[in-house]
Amino acid sequence: MHKLLVIEDDAGVADYLRQGLMESGYAVDVARTGPDGHAMAAMGAYEVILLDVMLPGMDGFEVLRRIREHDNTAVLMLTARDRIDDRVKGLSAGADDYLVKPFAFSELQARVAALIRRGHSLLAEQTVLRLSDLEVDLPAHKVRRGGKRIDLTLKEFQLLSLLIRRKGQVLTRTTLAERVWNIHFDTESNMVEVAVRRLRAKIDDAFRLKLLHTIRGVGYVLEDRS
């Protein structure tokens, strides 16, 4: 299921968007302030972020700027500000699309679907993903580090593929359980921890530079900290 984040302070608009998008088959999270939205964007694995401009705590342009420091998730800006310079500012800051309120919900649906398709196309073009000396060949299901072949199980490969696609982002245990095992996270289970430990043993233990890091109480991130 495609996962979306709505960052909107108006409760009525946020509820309208969440209800409509959920009825369209999306999983939707909502943040009501700029800081909350930025924090959720940094921690969650969202395919599209719907971002209002006028937000308490931090405006949408600043949220977008901070998201773009570490994340290429598609961002659709939603705002009542329809001046050309506002649109240019948003798109120049890294927004992928811009929709002026009020808008037809059908148009919003079409734009969200287009952004998801575009994201999938970009990923499909990137068939070999790299981080430092780690290389993941997606179509061949092959992993190498330092030129050495590493054999992974199917789930370990799916877990590593997700982490390297989102390199630099902290992914929660819930996100990993949903995206790799397609199940809702069971807090009594240590399934994710066990899988990460086995993956780390294969891709990190024999190398001085560690790439797979634990963020205590949150989740995991794959990144080069050298």
Buried (B, 14 or more C-beta within 10 A) or exposed (E): EBBBBBBBBBEEBBEBBBEBBEEBEBBBBBBBBBBBBBEBBBBBBBBBBBBBBEBEBBBBBBBBBBBBEBBBBBBBBBBEBEEEEBBEBBEEBBBBBBBBEEEEEEEBBEBBBBBBEBBEEEEEEEEEBEBBBBBBEBEEEBBBBEEEEBEBEEBBBBBBBBBBBBBBBBBBBBBBBBBBBEEEBEEEEEBBEEBBEBBBEBBBEEBEEBBBBBEEEEBBBBBEEE
